[in-house]
């Protein structure tokens, strides 16, 4: 008699996309080619009109749920995915980012960080380092597997709702997974915008007090100026 194969926890992966035909296929392939089978894959498209939907349709047999309709921004779309997700765990891999290996979920049985590489403003690939949660989200959002507690993103935040989302889970430092790698591009809107840095400071002040909020605002201001100078002299 052949023993029943042990089935691990259901992991929901949500991809949000809008008009990103150049990158969506690579993101999808990195999800559907995972070794781990007990995955619920959800794609939320913001009514793309550049060919993105055609790419999604090409792979729809490997996607549990997808929809293409207007939405009110990235966090609104991520909430739609979170509402649908039935998994024990949930993680977000939005278009343009991807899993670098096929063993990402092989050994995951709890909320965790996945080792992550990012593309810096100097066009270099670097490993993400842990940060103090009183200063920012401790790890990049793409490299976090959350317990599915049906928590929603606060859509009042335009740039930094992922930090608020992490804090409302009550996590401190999570363990790292024993396998897999993630890639994300750190040159996006929330990473570079002044609005994003102001939102981070407000969230820090709300959760950790005036001192940490003021300190973060000063340091974020300096970093913002440095990044602007980097792009100015490129």
Backbone torsions as a table, in degrees:
resi	resn	phi	psi	omega
1	UNK	NA	134.3	179.7
2	UNK	-87.8	127.5	-179.3
3	UNK	-66.6	146.2	177.1
4	UNK	-63.4	136.3	178.1
5	UNK	-72.1	129.8	-179.4
6	UNK	-69.3	129.5	179.1
7	UNK	-101.0	126.2	-179.3
8	UNK	-79.9	-177.7	-179.1
9	UNK	-63.4	148.7	175.0
10	UNK	-74.8	127.4	179.8
11	UNK	-113.8	119.8	177.1
12	UNK	-91.1	127.7	176.2
13	UNK	-116.0	124.2	-177.7
14	UNK	-111.7	127.5	173.7
15	UNK	-114.4	125.9	175.6
16	UNK	-108.1	136.7	-176.9
17	UNK	-149.3	148.8	170.5
18	UNK	-150.2	115.9	177.7
19	UNK	49.3	60.7	179.1
20	UNK	-134.4	52.6	-176.4
21	UNK	-59.9	-26.6	-177.6
22	UNK	-70.9	-24.1	-172.1
23	UNK	-121.6	-18.5	-171.0
24	UNK	-62.0	-36.4	-177.5
25	UNK	-64.5	-42.6	179.7
26	UNK	-62.2	-39.8	177.5
27	UNK	-64.1	-47.8	-179.6
28	UNK	-59.3	-47.3	-178.4
29	UNK	-60.7	-35.4	-179.2
30	UNK	-68.1	-22.9	177.7
31	UNK	-86.3	-52.6	-171.7
32	UNK	-73.3	-14.0	177.6
33	UNK	-93.9	9.5	176.6
34	UNK	-64.8	145.9	176.1
35	UNK	-63.3	-39.2	-174.4
36	UNK	-67.0	131.7	-172.3
37	UNK	-95.7	-25.6	-173.3
38	UNK	-87.7	64.3	-178.1
39	UNK	-118.1	135.9	172.3
40	UNK	-107.5	111.4	-175.8
41	UNK	-102.5	126.4	-175.7
42	UNK	-125.1	129.7	177.4
43	UNK	-120.9	126.8	177.5
44	UNK	-114.4	112.0	-179.4
45	UNK	-106.0	137.5	-177.5
46	UNK	-90.4	48.9	-179.5
47	UNK	57.8	54.5	177.6
48	UNK	-63.7	149.4	178.7
49	UNK	-130.8	23.3	-176.5
50	UNK	-113.5	10.9	-177.5
51	UNK	105.2	-6.3	179.2
52	UNK	-58.0	-43.2	-177.7
53	UNK	-63.2	-35.4	177.5
54	UNK	-62.9	-38.0	177.4
55	UNK	-65.8	-44.5	179.1
56	UNK	-59.8	-44.9	-179.7
57	UNK	-60.0	-33.8	-179.3
58	UNK	-61.2	-28.9	-176.2
59	UNK	-113.0	13.8	-170.6
60	UNK	-64.6	-20.3	177.0
61	UNK	-68.9	-17.9	179.2
62	UNK	-102.9	5.7	-177.8
63	UNK	-115.2	127.7	-179.0
64	UNK	-69.6	-35.1	-178.0
65	UNK	-155.2	135.4	169.8
66	UNK	-147.6	154.9	179.5
67	UNK	-149.1	148.8	175.0
68	UNK	-128.5	110.6	-178.9
69	UNK	-158.8	160.7	179.4
70	UNK	-62.3	147.1	173.6
71	UNK	-140.4	-177.0	-174.2
72	UNK	-108.9	24.5	177.7
73	UNK	125.6	172.7	-171.3
74	UNK	-61.5	-42.9	-176.8
75	UNK	-74.0	-31.7	173.2
76	UNK	-61.8	-43.9	179.7
77	UNK	-66.8	-39.2	179.1
78	UNK	-65.9	-34.1	175.2
79	UNK	-64.7	-36.6	177.3
80	UNK	-62.1	-41.4	177.6
81	UNK	-66.1	-41.3	179.8
82	UNK	-64.2	-35.8	178.2
83	UNK	-62.1	-36.9	-176.4
84	UNK	-79.9	-32.0	-171.5
85	UNK	-59.4	129.6	178.9
86	UNK	-107.8	0.4	-173.0
87	UNK	-67.5	161.1	171.4
88	UNK	-69.7	-31.0	178.0
89	UNK	-129.3	157.5	-179.9
90	UNK	-139.3	141.2	176.7
91	UNK	-145.0	158.2	-174.0
92	UNK	-121.5	123.0	178.5
93	UNK	-127.5	88.6	-173.0
94	UNK	-80.7	161.7	-174.8
95	UNK	-56.6	134.9	-178.6
96	UNK	103.1	-20.0	174.1
97	UNK	-106.9	168.1	-175.2
98	UNK	-165.0	161.9	171.0
99	UNK	-85.9	135.3	-176.2
100	UNK	-90.8	-18.9	-179.6
101	UNK	-130.7	165.5	-176.6
102	UNK	-94.9	1.1	-175.8
103	UNK	-108.0	20.7	-172.3
104	UNK	-56.1	-41.1	-171.9
105	UNK	-107.5	10.1	-173.1
106	UNK	-59.3	-36.3	-172.7
107	UNK	-121.1	17.1	-175.4
108	UNK	-84.2	121.3	178.1
109	UNK	-130.0	4.7	-179.8
110	UNK	-154.8	165.0	175.2
111	UNK	-57.7	139.7	-173.2
112	UNK	-162.6	169.3	168.4
113	UNK	-96.6	143.0	173.8
114	UNK	-107.3	128.9	179.1
115	UNK	-50.6	130.9	-169.4
116	UNK	-133.1	140.0	175.3
117	UNK	-110.8	139.0	179.0
118	UNK	-126.9	155.9	176.4
119	UNK	-93.5	117.4	-174.4
120	UNK	-83.6	173.6	177.9
121	UNK	-65.5	-18.8	177.8
122	UNK	-95.0	15.6	177.3
123	UNK	64.6	28.3	178.3
124	UNK	-112.5	145.4	177.5
125	UNK	-91.9	128.2	-176.7
126	UNK	-135.7	156.0	174.5
127	UNK	-77.4	137.5	174.5
128	UNK	-69.9	135.9	177.8
129	UNK	-107.1	150.4	176.7
130	UNK	-64.0	143.1	178.0
131	UNK	-122.3	158.4	174.6
132	UNK	-69.0	128.6	-175.9
133	UNK	-68.2	-10.8	174.9
134	UNK	-83.6	0.0	-179.4
135	UNK	-117.7	-29.6	-178.0
136	UNK	-174.3	176.3	171.7
137	UNK	-58.2	131.2	-171.9
138	UNK	-63.1	-24.3	-179.6
139	UNK	-146.9	161.7	-177.2
140	UNK	-65.7	144.5	-174.0
141	UNK	-59.2	-37.2	-178.1
142	UNK	-67.2	-20.9	-177.9
143	UNK	-101.9	22.9	179.4
144	UNK	-119.4	129.0	170.6
145	UNK	-103.0	118.5	-177.8
146	UNK	-97.8	146.5	164.6
147	UNK	-65.6	136.0	-176.4
148	UNK	-78.8	90.9	-178.7
149	UNK	-99.6	9.9	179.9
150	UNK	58.3	35.7	174.2
151	UNK	-83.1	140.8	-179.3
152	UNK	-101.8	153.3	170.0
153	UNK	-73.7	139.2	177.1
154	UNK	-80.5	105.3	-173.6
155	UNK	-75.8	1.1	171.3
156	UNK	-69.5	-22.9	176.4
157	UNK	-89.8	129.9	-179.4
158	UNK	-89.8	-28.0	-172.5
159	UNK	-121.5	-33.9	-166.6
160	UNK	-118.4	24.7	-179.6
161	UNK	-64.7	-23.8	179.4
162	UNK	-66.3	-35.1	177.1
163	UNK	-66.6	-46.7	177.3
164	UNK	-60.8	-40.4	178.8
165	UNK	-60.1	-44.6	178.6
166	UNK	-61.7	-47.9	-177.0
167	UNK	-62.2	-36.2	-178.0
168	UNK	-73.3	-9.0	171.4
169	UNK	-80.6	-13.0	179.3
170	UNK	78.0	16.3	-179.2
171	UNK	-79.4	154.6	169.7
172	UNK	-112.3	-100.9	173.7
173	UNK	-108.2	125.0	179.9
174	UNK	-91.8	156.8	175.0
175	UNK	-70.0	156.0	175.0
176	UNK	-88.2	144.0	174.5
177	UNK	-67.5	157.1	-176.0
178	UNK	-88.7	-4.3	-180.0
179	UNK	-149.3	165.6	174.1
180	UNK	90.0	157.3	176.9
181	UNK	-143.8	147.6	179.3
182	UNK	-121.2	147.8	173.2
183	UNK	-122.0	135.7	170.1
184	UNK	-141.9	152.6	-178.3
185	UNK	-93.9	115.1	-174.5
186	UNK	-84.7	9.3	-174.4
187	UNK	-98.6	18.2	-176.3
188	UNK	-78.7	-178.5	-173.9
189	UNK	-60.1	-49.9	-175.4
190	UNK	-66.1	-29.4	-179.5
191	UNK	-75.4	-26.3	-172.9
192	UNK	-106.7	-13.1	-169.6
193	UNK	-84.5	149.6	174.0
194	UNK	-68.0	-37.9	178.5
195	UNK	-59.9	-39.3	178.2
196	UNK	-62.8	-39.5	-179.5
197	UNK	-70.2	-36.8	176.8
198	UNK	-65.4	-41.8	178.7
199	UNK	-62.9	-42.1	177.2
200	UNK	-56.8	-45.3	-179.6
201	UNK	-62.4	-39.8	178.8
202	UNK	-65.2	-40.6	178.7
203	UNK	-66.7	-40.5	178.1
204	UNK	-62.6	-45.8	178.9
205	UNK	-60.8	-43.4	-178.8
206	UNK	-61.1	-39.6	-173.4
207	UNK	-94.6	-27.4	-171.8
208	UNK	-128.2	-0.1	173.9
209	UNK	103.1	170.9	-173.5
210	UNK	-62.5	-42.7	-176.2
211	UNK	-57.0	-51.6	-178.7
212	UNK	-66.7	-35.4	177.7
213	UNK	-64.1	-45.3	-179.5
214	UNK	-67.6	-41.6	179.5
215	UNK	-62.0	-44.7	-179.2
216	UNK	-65.1	-38.9	179.9
217	UNK	-61.6	-41.1	178.5
218	UNK	-64.1	-47.1	-178.2
219	UNK	-68.7	-38.7	177.8
220	UNK	-64.2	-36.3	178.9
221	UNK	-62.8	-43.0	178.1
222	UNK	-63.4	-44.9	-178.9
223	UNK	-63.6	-38.4	179.8
224	UNK	-60.7	-44.3	179.4
225	UNK	-63.5	-42.6	180.0
226	UNK	-61.4	-44.6	-179.6
227	UNK	-63.4	-41.8	178.8
228	UNK	-61.8	-39.1	178.1
229	UNK	-66.8	-37.5	177.8
230	UNK	-58.9	-47.5	-178.0
231	UNK	-72.4	-28.9	178.9
232	UNK	-66.7	-38.6	-175.9
233	UNK	-93.7	3.8	178.1
234	UNK	-67.3	NA	NA
